[in-house]
């Protein structure tokens, strides 16, 4: 059994993730490899007609209740007054933009290897789709120094990149832990109810990854997909999407796709599969995707927060009783990643204990 998240990927073969990528910024016509004939059955819902994704002010005395309501009804919400300096959000977006502006031949020096996790590469969901996505990503697990020193050797910008992304990771970890306990607290869960989180609930062994995303301006955005629909495997994801729109989430009633508008300084929080399991299906893991435009590059920064790789995650006992039997069996994050690599969005079904019609959500 893999003991680290990085180990979990070493036995997962997906050659398409490591092939040489087109320089999307120089393409004037959409190639067939990136032309999608359909985006699925769900329509896009006019934002003027749709109920907006909730926005929660974390300084509100009722934040715990507001977060809980958003988790149960949506599985996604935005937060403001979260404590992360706006200057840091702008700085990480800026270093991301500079990173993706590097020449293609230089980026090849930091391409994600087949047995690795960090570096430039296609999204790990790519093998499940016939067409490629209008996307470029850079994953950071742990310190980025070894990777970025290949891009900016003996350059002060290498130090700047590392300092900004590492500080961003620290701020995100604190915020993720705070939000996780607001979520669980809304279900009546205390820090003593989940032993493996530690006496103070700090999840000292928690695993996290930082993902920088680039969606270049596209010549035919109505035929291209930035990042195809998927759920995240983590407990939760914190996304900074800057000022450019593109993120869409599936409406809870399945009616269609709703755009999550960028708000100044706000962060998007979405629930992942493991929190869906931990909450005994009280919180849905939200299906989401990213669309592209023809006028400007979109940069976003995702922080994935989850448990220690080998800790079994199962419905919290306090959420299980005769009227609420466990919906899922226990699974570690490493095991679930392996299932997701094979089954994609059906991975939850592989650990389900109850038939779908008995679930509160999927």
LINVENDA-V933354 format. One line per field, one symbol per residue. psi: psi as a letter, one per 20 degrees, with the letter a starting at -180 (. if undefined). A space follows every 10 residues. Layout:
psi=???
//
This chain:
psi=pqiqhhhhih jopmhhijqp qqnhiiphqo qhhjophqja hprppphiiq pqpqppoiip hkhggggggh ghhgjqrqqr liipphhhgh ghhghgghgi iqqhhhhhik qpqhkahqaq rqqiigijqh qrqmqpqopo obpjghgiih hmplphhggg gggghhhggg hhgggggghg hgghhijjpr hiingiirhj kilhjqqqqp opppnqpphm hijqpgorpr qqiagqpppo jcjpqhpqqp qhjjhapppo ppppiqqppq prhhhgghjl jhpqppprrp rrrjhqqppq opopparqhj ppprpphijp ahimqphqrq qrggghhghh hhicijhhhi jqhqqhiiqh r.
//
